[in-house]
Amino acid sequence: MANLITAMSGEMRHPGSAVPVSGERPAPAARPAEAIPAGPAPSTPPSKTRSPKSQIRNPKSEIPNPQPPSLAYLLAEFPSLSETFILREMGDLVARGLPLRIYALRAPRSDRVHADSAALLERVTYRPRPGGLRCLCAHARVLRHSPARYLNLLLRALIESRGCPHRLRDRLVALDAAVGFAGPLRAHATAHLHAHFASVPTTVARYASQLLGIPFSFAAHARDIYVAGRQDPGGLGANLRDAAFVITCTEYNRRHLLANFPDVPPAKIHRVYHGIDPRRFAAAANGRAGEGQGTLQVPARLENAVGTRGQSVQILAVGRLLRKKGLHVLVEACGLLKQRGYEFALVLVGDGPEKRHLTELAVGCQLVDRALFLGALTQEELLPLYAQSHILALPCVMGRGGDRDGLPNVILEALAARLAVVSTPLSGIPEVVEDGVTGLLVPPEDAGALAAALERLITDPELRRRLGEAGCARVCRDFDIRKSPLAALFARETGIEAAPAGPATGAPQ
């Protein structure tokens, strides 16, 4: 078994990230990932608790765990530079007093992380290294105490793979991780498991749920639905059917799941938008309007990139450099704008496999003096760019294999900073960008239409102001994280009640 797990799990690739999942890399903390203790969480504001629906027990003695019940978040990676929406979600729950623990399949790939991650690092337990001593001891312990559950779960993993090597690898990885997390989950009296991304992380949660007899839920996003879900519909269907509830970040996603899995009760799948705190982006909006100067400090490494474009309009694009982001269309559109004689600067933030193609395309479109590629940035580095920019352009397209965005969180951030936004009517984007009201929408893969929309925004400051104001109001109304129903869903399932969120009022001043 040890050899099988080591061989099949050491190089598994998570469909949402396309990088190996392993416990080999240390976290960017003072101590390595393997040394982070699975002890009690640090003190947090008190929360109201009542008896959870699921009492965590020692499978051998059946003595109730005296620890207060906790909520477990199961993630592919933590901290993650690209998953700010999960970081905000967890930060809000912790701030409201929920006893939250984090279980991550791997340590981060980069030493650069958002500052808000630091407050959560002591809550993290990483997956034991496949084939390592901790991993083998965990398997032996579960097999000794719960042989029937262990063997039934192994049989289930083999059956679910249906002879497909890729699925078998993923199921064995999920089984290995579930067994590795079983001890810490039990020690922290986990009352509920919640996974992000409907693929491997949720299968880990489902297997851990079956091992420990506790409920689980999950959040489905984009690639995990439209790519991984198509490649492994049986796995997604099993996760949907067995979960206590499911959340997804757009109504578009919710309708897709219900249409493709009609046996899942509609009441089980909830549309819960990713939330942001609009107050955090108010300084960016005020800085652009000439108010509150000095409230946003430009990081030293970006001083030559920010605020050096004179009075020309700055177009900002933020996201991983993937084809589905449509940045190739944006570069082509900006090439057309230059040919027409417009003054502007194009700033692209992010990294990814399309970087070389995009830089070559920018050279071909004669944008060497207009386009600036800054790489991946933290939230702290990004905020000054919102203040210095006038337009956010993210012309999303359908990617390879049906890959697409759900509702890019950068759109919410830009609207909260009162930028004018131009995008496409793909997936859940029209749920926040209403053409002509809160932004502009153009057809996907249409550089001419995108250039025309950008031309309108470059030449009409009043239109930019009106769209930015309306977009900010929409975000404050529908996407303020303090209005999220997620804490109420967890309270319904676990009995762990969060303290009320702070007041969520209108657009920040």
Buried (B, 14 or more C-beta within 10 A) or exposed (E): BBEEBBEBBBEBBBBBBEEBBBBEBBBBBEEEBBEBEBEBBEEBEEBEBEEBBBBBBEBEEEEEBEBBBBBBBBBBBBBBBBBBBBBBBBBBBBBBBBBBBBBBBBBBEEEBBBEBBEBBBBBBBBBBBBBBEBBBEBBEBBBEBBEEBBEEBBEBBBEBBEEBEEBBBBBBBBBBBBBBBBBBBBBBBBBBBBBBBBBBBBBBBBBBBBBBEBBBBBBBBBBBBBBBBEBBEEBBBBBBBBBBBBBBBBBBBBBBBBEBBEEBEEEBBBBBBBBBBBBBBBBBBBBBEEEBEEBBEBBEEBEEBBBEBEEEBBBBBBBBBBBBBBBBBBBBBBBBBBEEEBEBBBBBBBBBEBBEBBBEBBEEBEBEEBBBBBEBBBBEBBBBBBBBBBBBBBBBBBBEEEBBBBBBBBBBBBBBBBBBBBBBEBBBBBBBBBBEEBBBBBBBBBBEBBBBBBBBBBEEEEBBBBBBBBBBBBBBEEBBBBEBEBBEBBBEBBBBBBBEBEEBEEBBE
